[in-house]
Amino acid sequence: MAAATTSTERAYGVTNIKTHIPIVLDLDECNYDAWRELLLMHCLTFDSLDHLDGTLAPTGDDDTAWHKRDAIVKLWLYGTITKPLFKSTFQKGGSAHDVWTRIENQFRNNKEARVMQLDSELRSKEIGDLSINEYCQQLKSTADLLANLDSPVADKTLVMYMLNGLNEKFDYVLNVIKHEKPFPSFDDAKSMLEMEETRLKKTKKVTASHNDHASPSTALVATNQQSTQQQQNQTTETTTAATDEETKTGDATTTTTTTSDPRTITGHLRHSGTDPTATTFNHNSRPRGKHSHKDSTSLVSMHHNHKLLRLKLISQTRHCSRLKTLRKPLTP
């Protein structure tokens, strides 16, 4: 009697069941087997296992000690499951064994469908942007869920699933693992992939550092090219401005000289073998804006020829003026 009283008092001392069972039963997690094992161990420790398997029945409605202990076990069950699962398994009345059976049926009835879903996820899993550690951890968790559903995945099969989900940057080590003799275990393959991942990170850092050192030289070359281009543009603009100014000056001088005595000048030029109409320079036909280097050179040459013609025209005009003065009769 004293021993029974002591075990009952120990069961009453469990105020927070989650400190003894660290996981919560969830339909989506498929952790039923782990939860079941932990709960069986807990009930065995507190001499309450017969309330789960139904081997101990009350002696009658007035068996208060049994009803109290059974109520404690029911609280343990309800306190370690999720709210959706609680809503689907809770019923008023009944024993702890009844609750235990309803929970088990929830997972056993959907086991086959859940196995198919998890197996599909495991086969199609890819690494993406995950690290090797994160990727392998997800694979291992899914394999553990399948094992909890009585569908364990062989270690070699799990390694093949892991290799199939890698991307192209692991091609080298992937081929090494495939041809290993004997074929590596999941933990060995994971270790090889982590070493390759570390090597790739170091290579990437060295490449980035090299690019950082090379960038000032590249920037200097680009700056020099830009400076040279600006100087060429300024030279072209200066040449164009000087040409425009010379053209305006030439136009004004030619107009003044021609309006002095056009018949005398024309006749004298024809007499000397120079036709003033032979060379015509149309200022309006000159393109506006910036010119290329070739266009600027051609334009300067044309203006130079026009300037020589203009100077020759001025010189002949002065010569005609002197001749006209000499021909005037002397007045007494």
C-alpha positions in Angstrom: 0.0 0.0 0.0 2.8 2.4 0.8 4.5 1.7 -2.5 1.3 2.4 -4.4 0.8 5.6 -2.5 4.3 6.7 -3.3 4.0 6.1 -7.1 0.7 7.9 -7.1 2.2 10.9 -5.4 5.1 10.9 -7.9 2.6 11.0 -10.8 0.8 13.9 -9.2 4.1 15.8 -9.0 4.3 16.1 -12.8 2.9 19.6 -13.3 4.4 20.3 -16.7 4.5 17.2 -19.0 6.5 19.1 -21.7 9.6 19.1 -19.4 9.6 15.3 -19.6 8.4 14.9 -23.3 10.2 17.6 -25.4 8.3 17.0 -28.6 4.7 17.8 -29.6 2.8 15.3 -31.7 1.9 16.8 -35.1 0.2 15.3 -38.1 2.4 17.3 -40.4 5.6 16.4 -38.7 5.0 12.6 -38.7 6.7 12.3 -35.4 4.2 9.8 -33.9 6.7 7.0 -33.4 9.1 9.2 -31.5 6.3 10.7 -29.4 4.9 7.3 -28.7 8.2 5.9 -27.5 8.8 8.9 -25.2 5.3 8.7 -23.7 5.6 4.9 -23.0 8.9 5.5 -21.2 7.4 8.3 -19.1 4.4 6.2 -18.1 6.6 3.3 -17.3 8.7 5.5 -15.0 5.7 6.6 -13.1 4.0 3.2 -12.9 1.1 4.3 -15.2 1.8 2.1 -18.3 -1.2 -0.1 -17.6 -3.5 2.9 -18.2 -2.3 3.2 -21.7 -2.5 -0.4 -22.8 -5.8 -1.0 -20.8 -4.5 -3.9 -18.8 -5.7 -2.3 -15.5 -9.4 -1.7 -15.1 -11.1 0.0 -12.2 -12.7 -2.2 -9.5 -15.9 -0.2 -9.7 -17.3 3.3 -10.0 -16.1 4.1 -6.5 -12.4 3.3 -7.4 -11.2 6.9 -6.8 -7.5 6.1 -6.9 -7.7 4.5 -10.4 -9.8 7.4 -11.8 -7.4 10.0 -10.5 -4.4 8.2 -12.0 -6.2 7.7 -15.3 -7.1 11.4 -15.4 -3.4 12.3 -15.0 -2.4 10.1 -17.9 -5.2 11.7 -20.1 -3.7 15.1 -19.2 -0.3 13.9 -20.3 -1.7 12.8 -23.6 -3.7 16.0 -24.4 -0.8 18.2 -23.2 1.7 16.8 -25.8 -0.4 17.1 -29.0 -1.2 20.1 -31.3 -4.5 21.9 -31.1 -5.8 20.6 -34.4 -5.0 17.0 -33.3 -6.6 17.7 -29.9 -9.8 18.8 -31.6 -10.0 15.7 -33.7 -9.3 13.2 -30.8 -11.0 14.8 -27.9 -14.2 13.2 -26.6 -16.1 13.7 -23.4 -15.6 10.8 -21.0 -13.6 7.7 -21.8 -10.4 6.5 -20.4 -6.7 7.2 -21.2 -6.6 4.0 -23.2 -9.5 5.3 -25.4 -7.6 8.6 -26.1 -4.4 6.6 -26.8 -6.2 4.4 -29.3 -7.9 7.4 -31.1 -4.5 9.1 -31.5 -2.9 6.0 -32.9 -5.7 5.6 -35.4 -5.2 9.2 -36.7 -1.7 8.3 -37.8 -2.0 4.7 -38.8 -5.0 5.3 -41.1 -3.1 8.0 -43.1 0.2 6.3 -43.0 0.3 5.0 -46.6 -0.7 8.4 -48.1 1.9 10.1 -45.9 4.6 7.7 -47.0 3.9 8.4 -50.7 4.1 12.2 -50.1 7.3 12.1 -48.1 9.0 9.7 -50.6 8.1 12.1 -53.5 9.6 15.0 -51.6 12.8 13.1 -50.9 13.3 12.1 -54.5 12.7 15.6 -55.9 14.7 17.5 -53.2 17.3 19.9 -54.7 20.0 22.0 -53.0 19.1 25.4 -54.5 20.6 28.1 -52.4 21.0 26.0 -49.3 24.3 25.1 -47.8 25.5 21.5 -47.7 24.7 21.2 -44.0 21.2 22.6 -44.4 20.5 20.4 -47.5 21.7 17.2 -45.9 19.7 18.0 -42.7 16.5 18.3 -44.6 17.1 15.0 -46.4 17.9 13.3 -43.1 14.8 14.7 -41.5 12.5 13.4 -44.3 14.2 10.0 -44.1 13.6 9.9 -40.4 9.9 10.7 -40.9 9.7 7.8 -43.4 11.3 5.5 -40.8 8.7 6.6 -38.3 6.1 5.4 -40.7 7.6 2.0 -41.1 9.2 2.9 -44.4 12.9 3.3 -43.8 15.2 4.6 -46.5 18.4 2.6 -47.1 21.6 4.6 -46.5 22.9 4.1 -50.1 19.5 5.2 -51.5 19.7 8.3 -49.4 23.2 9.1 -50.7 21.9 8.8 -54.3 19.0 11.1 -53.6 21.5 13.6 -52.1 23.8 13.5 -55.2 20.9 13.8 -57.6 19.8 17.1 -56.0 23.2 18.9 -56.3 23.9 21.6 -58.8 26.7 21.8 -61.4 29.3 23.4 -59.1 29.6 20.1 -57.3 30.1 18.1 -60.5 33.7 17.2 -59.7 33.2 15.8 -56.2 29.9 14.2 -57.3 31.8 12.0 -59.8 34.4 11.2 -57.2 31.7 10.0 -54.8 30.0 7.9 -57.4 33.2 6.0 -58.2 34.3 5.5 -54.6 35.0 1.9 -53.7 33.3 1.0 -51.4 30.4 3.3 -51.9 30.5 6.0 -49.1 27.9 6.3 -46.4 25.6 9.3 -46.0 27.9 10.8 -43.4 31.0 10.3 -45.4 29.5 11.8 -48.6 28.3 14.8 -46.6 31.8 15.3 -45.2 33.3 15.3 -48.8 30.7 17.7 -50.0 31.3 20.1 -47.1 35.1 20.1 -47.9 34.3 20.9 -51.5 32.0 23.7 -50.5 34.8 25.2 -48.3 37.2 25.0 -51.2 34.8 26.7 -53.6 34.3 29.6 -51.1 38.0 30.1 -50.8 38.4 30.2 -54.6 35.6 32.7 -54.8 37.2 35.0 -52.2 40.6 34.9 -54.0 38.9 35.8 -57.3 37.0 38.7 -55.7 40.3 40.0 -54.1 42.1 39.8 -57.5 39.3 41.8 -59.1 39.5 44.4 -56.4 43.2 44.9 -57.0 42.8 45.1 -60.7 40.0 47.6 -60.6 42.2 50.8 -60.0 44.2 50.1 -63.1 41.1 49.6 -65.1 39.7 52.9 -63.8 42.9 54.7 -64.6 42.8 53.5 -68.2 39.2 54.5 -68.6 40.0 58.0 -67.1 42.9 58.5 -69.6 40.7 57.5 -72.5 38.0 59.8 -71.4 40.5 62.7 -71.0 42.0 62.1 -74.5 38.5 62.0 -76.0 37.6 65.3 -74.2 40.8 66.9 -75.6 40.0 65.8 -79.1 36.5 67.2 -78.8 37.8 70.5 -77.5 40.3 70.7 -80.4 37.6 70.0 -82.9 35.3 72.7 -81.4 38.1 75.2 -81.3 38.9 74.6 -85.0 35.3 74.8 -86.0 34.9 78.1 -84.1 38.0 79.6 -85.7 36.8 78.5 -89.1 33.4 80.1 -88.6 35.0 83.4 -87.5 37.3 83.4 -90.5 34.4 82.7 -92.8 32.4 85.6 -91.4 35.4 87.9 -91.9 36.0 86.7 -95.4 32.4 87.2 -96.4 32.4 90.8 -95.1 35.6 91.7 -96.9 34.6 90.1 -100.2 31.3 91.9 -100.1 33.0 95.3 -99.5 35.5 94.8 -102.3 33.0 93.5 -104.8 30.7 96.5 -104.3 33.5 99.0 -104.9 33.7 98.5 -108.7 32.5 95.1 -109.8 33.0 95.7 -113.6 36.6 96.9 -113.3 37.5 94.1 -110.9 35.9 91.4 -113.1 37.4 92.7 -116.2 40.9 92.9 -114.7 40.6 89.4 -113.3 39.5 88.0 -116.7 42.4 89.9 -118.3 44.8 88.3 -115.8 43.4 84.8 -116.5 41.5 84.4 -113.2 37.8 83.8 -113.3 36.2 85.0 -110.0 33.2 82.8 -110.7 35.3 79.6 -111.1 35.6 79.1 -107.3 32.3 79.4 -105.4 32.1 78.8 -101.7 28.6 78.4 -100.3 28.6 79.2 -96.6 25.1 78.0 -96.1 26.0 74.5 -97.4 28.4 74.0 -94.5 27.0 71.5 -91.9 26.4 72.9 -88.5 27.4 71.4 -85.2 30.4 69.2 -84.5 32.5 67.8 -87.3 34.7 64.8 -87.5 38.5 65.3 -87.8 38.4 64.6 -91.6 35.6 67.1 -92.2 37.4 69.8 -90.2 40.6 69.3 -92.2 38.7 69.6 -95.5 36.8 72.6 -94.3 40.0 74.4 -93.2 41.6 73.7 -96.6 38.7 75.2 -98.5 38.8 78.3 -96.3 42.5 78.6 -96.9 42.0 78.6 -100.7 39.2 81.1 -100.4 41.4 83.4 -98.3 44.2 83.3 -100.9 41.6 84.1 -103.6 40.3 87.0 -101.5 43.8 88.4 -100.9 44.5 88.1 -104.6 41.3 89.9 -105.4 42.1 92.8 -103.0 45.6 93.1 -104.4 44.3 93.4 -108.0 41.6 95.9 -106.9 44.3 98.1 -105.4 46.4 97.8 -108.6 43.4 98.8 -110.8 42.8 101.8 -108.5 46.4 103.0 -109.0 46.1 102.6 -112.8 42.9 104.6 -112.8 44.6 107.4 -110.9 47.6 107.5 -113.3 45.3 107.8 -116.3 43.5 110.9 -115.1 44.5 114.0 -117.1 46.7 116.5 -115.3 44.9 119.8 -114.6 47.0 122.9 -115.3 
